[in-house]
Each structure stands twice: as structure tokens, then as C-alpha cells.
Amino acid sequence: MTGKGYPFSAIVGMDELRLALVLNAVSPAIGGVLVRGEKGTAKSTMVRALAAVLPDVEVVAGCRFSCDPASPDPHCPDGPHEPGAGTQARPARLVELPVGASEDRLVGALDIERALTEGVKAYEPGLLAAAHRGVLYVDEVNLLHDHLVDLLLDAAALGTCYVEREGVSVRHAARFLLVGTMNPEEGELRPQLLDRFGLTVQAAAPRDLGERAEVVRRRMACDADPAGFAGRWRAAEDELARRIRAARELLPRVVLADAVLRQVASVCAAFEVDGLRADLVTARAAVAHAAWQGRVQVTADDVRTAAMLALPHRRRRQPFDAPDLDEDQLEEALADGAADGAADTASQTDTASQPDTAGTGDGDRPEHGPDDRGPDDRGPGGGTPAPGEPPPAASHAGEPREASGHDDGADDRAVTRRAPAEAAAPGAVFRVRRLEIPGVGAGAAGRRSRARTDAGRVTGALVPRGRLARLHLAATVAAAAPHQVARGRRAPEPLRVRRADLREARLEGRESNLVLFVVDASGSMAARARMGAVKGAVLSLLLDAYQRRDKVGMITFRGSAAKLLLPPTSSVEAAASRLAALPTGGRTPLAAGLLRAHEVLRTERLRDPRRRPLLVLVTDGRATGVPPGQAVRPGAAVSPVAAAHRAAALLAAAGVASVVVDCESGPVRLDLAAAIAQTLAGPVLRLDELAAGPLADSVRALREVA
């Protein structure tokens, strides 16, 4: 240990995170650790401290890819390495992947210009090569672009990094301990990516006063004298490094008995996890835990510990629920797996002890019974049903349906007196139509609107302004062809290409957007008992925004003013939780809601000018309140409807793409929401039209008004 960083052993508490990191250090095949937690909980400190206690690695001298001298990578771009090549020992590296990294920075860059003009395969290694046989740390992994997370997790799973550009390919070994940290308040990972992390740990600050005081005491001591503080913990660090080395050496000899394997399968089946990755990760983590404890047999305690780390983020959950694991259910599943294994063993023993009734006289025949039976003969669950899942927080099966005979002229204030500020439970979630902003943007990669991106389909060619990123081969050949005679080319010589001939592919993909919800929470919504359905619709739109990697914000209006319920954020979960608790009642200040939206979007445009906004107004179109300052104009009163249309015209003049979700119902329809949509220059969709039908319908609706 150099004394430059905070010692791993000096960190107070955080036992689960400490164990998860150590298990991956013992067996990187587990698949890494995802650390979820609030800011300021020593997530980054512990990860950076881990590298100091990892054993040194022997590498081939001069190899940029850290090849192991005992078994060098046959595909190493710096190879082939001769058996007698020089070696050197170096500390295990900690490589950090920044959120704004490019694909070339991650996997490495092939110089296509030199490949075409000079015939040289020039490859510059990326961060995956630097992290080989070390630790790759991704802070705020939930903010990393999805395609980079895909590349990262593919390399971690395969142990190999592949780089291909226009027919030129390079591959090299990339085995590393992957650690990602994230703050759930800033947005979640997609379930497909979440499942690729082996273990997940929830990090939280200690609540015990003594522990909090000790954290501050040690941190201040380290800041005052880093070298002295590290020296006081050197013995503990050396002992930890020794245990990790011993566990790595013991790992190949650890035995996972069939009975324990059945417990792993029973636990994973009981929690209804998708796929079989959970079973594999739990088994590998249990084996690593046994090695860490110095044992050569995996026990139920190892499986219990592994399941607590490997399963919470893999459970089937309702949208926006936090990962969790019921410990009582875990104990029952372990007991069921043990009972099934015991019953199976007893059955095999009874079969082996039965006399031969077939008259063969072959006394050795019964021995074939146990050998022919595999661990999967009776299924992974052991035949005992798993305990039932706890019921959801709110059931929508019995919610009253909206009646069509309500009086559309009911007064908002009368409704407020009947049910002041009550929060309706959200209705059922459904798949919604895709709402797309017209035109072509240039925002962050996502899955909603068309945009110029670094990945996608080729739509044309252009002259590169800097380093060539993606070659457009046909356009390059077309540009070079007229000059071949002047350059002295004779058949069958290869095409002579100059840098001026190179053409870059212009790509079009999808971008993420800022989806700002403006929700009517006035008494007119509660009067028709439809706020539950409206909340269900907005929750469905939030789920759609989550899947399309959008930022979301939410404004509500009721009474006399509009409120920014949630500033624009990537945390769709926060929006969902605040929506569920949204009360209703009071007048309908529609103009205030639209003006607040105009103010929020103007501020966001200054912060992130490339991210295009989409306004989703959820209302029945009624307006019974006027924002303060507009209530009276000199000589004339301003009607609430006129104020609302003026506010809508401001948004339309600013070029904000809008969609109005019309919540009006009943046999008599006033089409007030449609009038607001016309002023906003956007389409209007009724609640029953919001569900996904033919995909082209909603896209066409937006394009028709563009």
C-alpha cells in the first residue's frame, strides 16, 4: 500500500459492500458489483481502496495488454509473445470509466485512415485493455449511454474485447473486476443491464451515532497525516491481501455438492427470477464465499449469503419498485431445497437397498439407479410450492369505473367541499403509443425521436471535419475513382486513396427527450371519479419515458396556482412516487400550469440546449382560475379560458412540441381540450386512445401538425 489513498480496512461499517467486493476479487467470474446508494456513503472510496489490497500481477514486459506470461493471449495485438519473453510484476490497476467517454475510448480505436492510405493496421488500446487483470470502476453507471454499458457488460461476460471497423478487426483479452456505482435518485438502469451485474449492494450512511462519529474521526486523521494513517492500517491491509490470495488458490478445490446446488435452484425458483443467470451467479458467489471462509465444501450459509447479494435486483417487480428480498421467504426456500435433497437421497438409498425382483440375480444392478439420476430429475423447485408473493400495495381490479352519466356542469367548488385534497390510487398501467417530436434532433442517445447520432442507420455521407469516426466506403470509393489515372494506378493494383477522398457516414438513430407532464389535479377531475384512470395513464407514460431513456418533469395545477412537483430529472421513480400521492380538488388554473411549463422549459433549454422537450398536457380543458397578475387588465377582466389560450400560444411560439391528453368524459363533450391543443399546435388524444395501437398512428399524429 502506498499511503496515497484511504485504506480499505479503515472504512467503518459497509459490511455487505465489503463482502461483495472481496467475493469478486476472489472470483471475478461472479460478474462484478453494482453499488446503489445515496451520495456521500463512501461508495467510491471503498472501490478505489480495493485495488490496493489486490495481489500484484505478472505481465509480459512491454505488452500494452497485460498478457499473463504463463498463458499469453494468442490474439494479443502486441503478440505473438515468445515463451522466453521478459516479465515484470506490477500492482493491479484501477481504471475509471468517465460518464462522458466515447466508444473508442472504451474499446480502443482503429485508425481507418492509415489502414486505407498506408495499409497499416494501427490500433490504440482503450480502457478495457488497461483494466485487464485489474478493476474497472464506473461511477454513475446509470448515466452512461446504454450502448456503452452494453459493450462494457459484453466484454465482462466474454472476457474478450472485440473492435471492428469497416472490415478491420482486432480482439484482445479483457478480464477485470467490474464495479459500478449509482444514485437511484438520478435514474435507474434498464432491467436487461441490471441483470448483467453479478451482485448488487445497497449502500447507506450509518444511523448509529458512534459509527458516524468514528467515520468523521478516521477521515480527519487521514486528511491530517495520510502516510501515518496508512501506516497504522498497514498490518490489516496486508492480512486482507493475504486472505484474498489464499482464497484464490483454494477456489478451484471448493466442492458444490448436489444437495446444495438444489438449494440454489430452490431459492431462485421461489423468488421467480427471470432466466438462469441468477442461479449461476448465486452458485459462483456461494463457492467464492466458501473459499473466503477457508472451506472446501459449500454450505447453506454460503448460499444464504450469496442469495442476499445476487437476487434482490433480479426479482420480478412492479415498475419503479426498489430491489428487495424477503428474508423469511429466503429461509423457507432454503429449507424446501434441503428437504427436497434429503428426500431424493432417501429415495435413492431405498432403491439401492431393494432386492432384485426381476429375477436377474445381478446384485450390482441397483447401483445404476443413483448414477442414472441427475439433479434435474424432479425440477429445480423440489416439488414444494414457493410461498406467495406479498400482495401489491393497491389493487385496481375493484376500482369503480367512470360512469357516463355524471353532470358535466358540476361546480368545482362543490366537489372540493365533498372530497377536499384526496389522493386517488393510480389505475392500471398499460403500454402507450410512442409520442415522437417532429424533425431531426442532435440530443443524447435514446429511443424516442429521430436524431443525428453516433450509432444508427446510414443516411448519407459527408467530408470528415476531424478524425474519421465511421467510414462510408461507397462514397470514399466514388470520390477516389476519378483520380486513379492521374495517380498512376494500373490494373490490378489496389485503389489509391488519399485523405481528401475519405467520406464519413452520416448516421441517424434515436435521441432521448425531456418529457414535461402538466397534470390537471383540480376538482373537475375528482368530480368524475377519473383521477385514478388519469394517474394510471400518466404512470404508463412515465414507464414509457423510462424505457426510452428520457428525462422527465412534472407540473400540477389546482386551486389558485401551479406547482413544480418534480424538476426535470432522470429519476422516473421519483416522478411515479409523487404522482401516486398527488391530491385533487379546487379550481382549475390551466393558464398557471402552462405558464409554469413555459418557465421550466426556458430554463432547461439554457442548461441543455440539445435536448428537445415534449410537453404532455393532461386535462379536460376546463379553466376556472387566472394566474395572479392577469386577473384584471386595465378596463377589462381576463377570462380564464382566454388566459389559458394566451399561455398556450407562448409555448407554441417557442417551438415546444406538445400533446394534449383529453380527460373529458360523458355523453356531452365540450372539446375544450381540443381547442387548447389547436392553440398549442399539437395533437389531442383521448384517454382511451392513449393505449398502443398501430405504432404509426401516434407518430403520424405529431407529424401532421409539424
Buried (B, 14 or more C-beta within 10 A) or exposed (E): BEBEBBBBBBBBBBEBBBBBBBBBBBBBBBBBBBBBBEEEBBBBBBBBBBBBBBBEBBBBEEBBBBBBBEEBBEBBBBBEBEEEBEBEEEBBBBBBBEEEBBBBBBBBBBBBBEBBBEEEEBBEBBBBBBBBBBBBBBBBBBBBBBBBBBBBBBBBBEBBBBBEBBEBEBBBBBBBBBBBBBBBBBBBBBBEBBBBBBBBBBBEBBEEEEEBEBBEEBBEBBEEEBEEBBEBBEEBBEEBBEBBBBBBEBBEEBEBEEBBBBBBBBBBBBBEBEEEBBBBBBBBBBBBBBBBBEBEEBBBBBBBBBBBBBBBBBBEBEBBEEBEBBEEBBEBBBBBBBBBBEBBEEBBEEBEEEEEEEEEEEEEEBEEBBEEBEEEEBEBBBEBEBBEBEEEEEEBEEBEEBEEEBEBEBEBEEBBEEBEBEBBBBBBBBEBBBBBBBEEBEBBBBBBBBBBBBEBEEEEBEEBEEEBBBBBBEBBEEBBEEBBEEEEBEEEEEBBBEEEBBBBBBBBBBBBBBBBBBBBBBBBBBBBBBBBBBBBBBBBBBBBBBBBBBBBBBBBBBBEBBBBBBBBBBBBBBBBEEBBEBBBBBBBBBBBBBBBBBBBBEEBBEEBEEBBBBBBBBBBBBBBBBBEEBEEEEEEEBEBBBBBBBBBBBBBEEEBBBBBBBBBBBEEBBEBBBBBBBBBBBBBBBBEBBEBEEEEEBBEBBBEBE
